[in-house]
Amino acid sequence: MIHFTRESPGERDITPVSATPTYRDIVQHIEYDSVGRQKFDFLPIPVNSGRDFQSGARDLTLNYYNAPEDVSIPTTPYPFGEKEFDNSPLNRVMKQGYIHSHSYYETKDNINYTELHGYTDEAFPPIDSCKILKVYYYDTYDLNADGQPDYEYQQIPPSFADLNYWDNPRGLTTAVKVKMLGDRVMPEPWLITVNFYDNRLRVIQQLIRNHYGNYDTISSKYNFAGDLLLSRYAHNGTHVVSDSMAYDHNRRLKETFTKVNGQGEFLAASHEYNELGQLIEKNLHRGQGSQSFLQSIDYSYN
């Protein structure tokens, strides 16, 4: 059963409910204002062990009520919710405008980058009550919000030339900073990983600052199905480790070839599978001109 009360638009009604005690004490009671907005929702509440009910709508000015003298239920909360509108029926529009004036997403700012890391201090809790251990960046490579990108995609050898680098990482994680605890070698305590994507939104390159302050670059190339074909790891721009992978018709990894700097390529790992697609043998490291592996691992299943 729904009970309506009429009043002037936007005014709060605190007059007693116009209802008989009979149904008011046993049914839910809802009030609306003149423009159809729900204002009050009252629920009947038991006041003694006999399951007698008493309406919570008797006094809107109290948060708690005292049970009758024969029952000891002190400070029991009123079980109803209350919604309030004031001033005019346009009040909701004004309140929505107030909400829109506040940002509920990250805001970039280059003030005090050391403490705020390119963001503002408008979220809760405030920065002075927190210890920041990890920072995420999205949409751009301008981490310090000074208008210029701090990191750029590194061009690599011809075998990686067709990676289709995507220069608009909107909605993607572009960088992550992790704080080092304890003693460190470099002045800044932050390890940084920067992600670059292709036009299929796959990570094709990562620029990683290690604990010595040097940068390592990992580049990856995929086939149409998303399987990793080539991987190139460059340490500080001097030492390079390249891997190439081969798959069978069922996209299972068969062979991994590795090349270190200018040395010859060798077979780093070979995998064998049974008819069910389960790995049954893994062979490790076969050098150039050799017919045997340094290690072989067999697998069996019950």
C-alpha positions in Angstrom: 0.0 0.0 0.0 1.3 3.5 -0.9 0.3 6.6 0.9 0.7 10.0 -0.8 0.9 13.4 0.9 0.6 16.7 -1.0 2.8 19.7 -0.3 4.4 22.7 -2.0 7.2 21.9 -4.5 10.5 21.3 -2.8 9.2 21.8 0.7 9.9 19.1 3.4 6.9 17.7 5.1 7.4 17.1 8.8 3.8 17.0 9.8 2.3 13.8 11.3 1.3 11.1 8.9 -2.3 11.2 7.9 -3.1 7.6 8.4 -5.0 5.4 10.8 -2.9 3.4 13.4 -4.4 0.2 12.0 -2.6 0.0 8.7 0.2 2.5 9.5 1.6 0.1 12.0 1.6 -3.0 9.8 2.4 -1.9 6.2 5.2 0.0 4.5 4.6 3.7 4.2 6.1 5.8 1.4 5.7 9.6 1.0 6.2 11.6 -2.3 6.4 15.3 -3.0 4.3 17.1 -5.5 6.6 16.4 -8.4 6.7 12.6 -7.8 10.0 12.3 -5.9 10.2 9.8 -3.1 10.9 11.6 0.2 10.3 9.1 3.0 10.1 5.4 3.4 8.8 4.0 6.7 8.8 0.4 7.8 6.8 -1.1 10.7 8.9 -2.3 13.6 8.2 -4.9 16.3 8.2 -3.4 19.8 7.7 -6.5 22.0 7.9 -10.2 22.0 4.3 -10.5 21.0 5.2 -9.1 17.6 3.1 -6.0 18.0 4.1 -3.3 15.5 4.6 0.4 15.9 5.1 2.8 13.0 8.5 4.5 12.7 6.7 7.5 11.3 5.7 8.9 14.6 8.5 11.4 15.0 10.8 12.4 12.1 13.1 14.5 14.3 14.5 11.6 16.2 17.1 9.1 15.1 16.3 6.6 17.8 13.2 5.8 19.9 12.7 4.4 23.3 10.5 1.3 23.5 7.4 1.2 25.8 8.1 0.9 29.5 7.3 -2.9 29.6 10.0 -3.6 27.0 13.7 -2.8 27.3 15.0 -2.1 23.8 17.0 1.1 24.3 18.2 3.2 21.4 16.9 1.0 18.6 17.5 2.8 15.2 14.5 3.8 13.1 14.4 1.4 10.1 13.6 3.9 7.4 15.5 5.9 4.8 15.0 9.6 4.2 15.5 11.6 1.1 15.3 15.4 1.2 14.9 18.0 -1.6 14.8 21.8 -0.9 14.4 25.1 -2.6 12.8 24.1 -5.9 12.0 21.1 -8.2 15.2 22.2 -10.1 17.3 21.4 -7.1 18.4 18.0 -8.5 19.8 19.8 -11.6 21.8 22.2 -9.4 23.1 19.4 -7.3 24.1 17.4 -10.4 26.0 20.5 -11.6 27.8 20.6 -8.3 28.9 17.0 -8.8 30.1 17.6 -12.3 32.4 20.3 -11.1 34.4 17.7 -9.2 36.7 15.2 -11.0 36.3 11.6 -10.1 39.2 10.5 -12.4 42.9 11.3 -12.4 44.0 14.9 -13.0 47.5 15.7 -14.3 49.6 18.5 -12.9 53.3 19.2 -13.0 53.4 20.9 -9.6 55.6 19.2 -7.1 56.4 16.1 -9.2 58.6 14.6 -6.6 55.7 14.2 -4.1 52.7 14.1 -6.4 54.2 12.2 -9.4 52.4 14.3 -12.0 49.0 14.2 -10.4 47.0 16.4 -8.1 46.2 15.9 -4.4 42.4 16.2 -4.5 41.6 12.6 -3.7 41.1 11.0 -0.3 43.1 10.3 1.7 45.5 13.3 1.3 49.0 12.7 0.2 50.6 13.8 3.5 48.9 10.9 5.3 50.0 8.2 2.8 53.2 6.4 1.8 53.2 6.0 -2.0 54.8 2.7 -3.1 53.3 2.4 -6.6 52.1 4.8 -9.3 50.2 4.1 -12.5 50.1 6.3 -15.6 47.6 6.1 -18.5 46.9 7.6 -21.9 50.2 9.4 -22.4 54.0 9.2 -22.0 54.2 12.6 -20.4 54.5 11.4 -16.9 55.4 14.8 -15.3 52.7 16.7 -17.1 55.0 19.3 -18.6 53.6 18.9 -22.1 56.4 16.8 -23.5 56.7 13.0 -23.6 59.3 11.6 -21.2 59.7 8.3 -23.0 59.6 7.4 -26.7 59.4 4.2 -28.7 62.8 2.9 -29.6 63.3 1.9 -33.3 64.9 -1.5 -33.6 66.5 -3.8 -36.3 64.6 -4.7 -39.6 63.3 -8.0 -38.2 61.0 -5.9 -35.9 60.3 -3.1 -38.4 56.6 -4.1 -39.1 55.4 -4.0 -35.4 52.9 -1.2 -36.3 53.6 1.0 -33.3 50.4 2.7 -32.0 51.1 6.3 -30.8 47.6 6.8 -29.2 47.5 4.7 -26.1 44.2 6.0 -24.9 42.8 3.9 -22.1 46.0 1.9 -21.8 48.6 1.6 -19.0 51.6 3.5 -20.3 53.9 3.4 -17.3 54.3 2.0 -13.8 56.6 3.2 -11.1 57.5 1.0 -8.1 59.4 2.4 -5.1 62.5 0.5 -3.8 62.7 0.1 -0.1 66.0 0.1 1.8 69.4 0.8 0.4 69.8 1.6 -3.3 72.5 2.6 -5.8 70.8 5.3 -7.9 69.6 8.6 -6.4 65.9 8.1 -7.2 64.1 5.2 -5.4 61.8 4.4 -8.3 61.9 1.5 -10.8 60.0 2.4 -14.0 58.4 0.2 -16.6 57.1 1.9 -19.8 54.7 0.1 -22.2 54.4 0.7 -25.9 51.6 -0.9 -28.0 50.8 -1.9 -31.6 47.6 -1.2 -33.4 46.1 -4.4 -31.9 46.8 -3.0 -28.4 49.5 -5.7 -27.7 52.7 -4.7 -25.8 55.4 -4.7 -28.4 58.1 -2.9 -26.4 58.9 -2.2 -22.7 61.5 0.3 -21.5 62.5 -0.8 -18.0 64.7 1.2 -15.5 66.6 -1.3 -13.3 67.9 -0.8 -9.8 71.2 0.6 -11.1 69.4 3.4 -13.0 70.1 1.8 -16.4 67.4 1.1 -19.0 66.7 -2.3 -20.5 64.5 -2.6 -23.6 62.4 -5.6 -24.4 60.8 -5.8 -27.9 58.3 -8.4 -29.0 56.8 -9.5 -32.3 53.7 -11.6 -32.6 51.9 -13.5 -35.4 48.3 -12.9 -36.4 47.0 -15.2 -33.7 49.0 -13.4 -31.0 51.8 -16.0 -30.5 55.2 -14.6 -29.7 57.6 -15.0 -32.6 60.5 -12.8 -31.8 61.8 -11.3 -28.6 64.8 -8.9 -28.2 66.3 -8.0 -24.9 68.8 -5.1 -24.9 70.6 -4.3 -21.6 71.8 -0.7 -21.3 72.0 -0.6 -25.1 75.1 -2.8 -25.3 74.3 -6.4 -24.6 71.5 -8.0 -26.7 69.8 -11.3 -26.4 67.4 -12.3 -29.2 65.0 -15.2 -29.1 62.8 -16.7 -31.9 60.0 -19.2 -31.4 58.5 -21.9 -33.7 55.1 -23.5 -33.2 53.3 -26.6 -34.5 49.9 -26.6 -36.3 48.1 -26.5 -33.0 49.9 -23.3 -31.7 52.1 -25.3 -29.3 55.6 -24.1 -28.7 58.1 -26.4 -30.5 61.5 -24.7 -30.6 63.2 -21.7 -29.1 66.4 -20.3 -30.7 68.6 -17.9 -28.9 71.4 -15.5 -30.0 73.6 -13.5 -27.7 75.2 -10.4 -29.1 77.0 -11.3 -32.3 77.5 -15.0 -31.6 75.9 -17.7 -33.6 72.3 -18.8 -32.9 71.7 -22.1 -30.9 68.7 -24.2 -30.1 67.9 -23.2 -26.5 64.8 -25.5 -26.0 62.8 -28.2 -27.9 59.4 -29.5 -26.8 57.7 -32.8 -27.7 54.0 -33.5 -27.2 51.8 -36.7 -27.2 48.6 -37.2 -29.1 46.6 -35.4 -26.4 48.7 -32.3 -26.6 50.5 -32.9 -23.3 54.2 -32.1 -23.0 56.2 -35.3 -22.7 59.8 -34.2 -23.3 61.8 -30.9 -23.0 65.3 -30.7 -24.3 67.6 -27.9 -23.3 70.6 -26.2 -25.1 72.0 -27.7 -28.3 75.0 -25.8 -29.5 75.9 -25.1 -33.2 77.2 -28.3 -34.9 76.1 -30.5 -31.9 73.6 -33.3 -32.2 72.8 -33.7 -28.5 71.3 -31.5 -25.8 72.9 -30.7 -22.5 69.8 -31.7 -20.6 66.6 -33.6 -21.3 63.5 -33.7 -19.1 60.7 -36.3 -19.5 57.1 -35.9 -18.3 54.5 -38.7 -17.7 50.8 -38.5 -16.7 48.5 -40.8 -14.9 
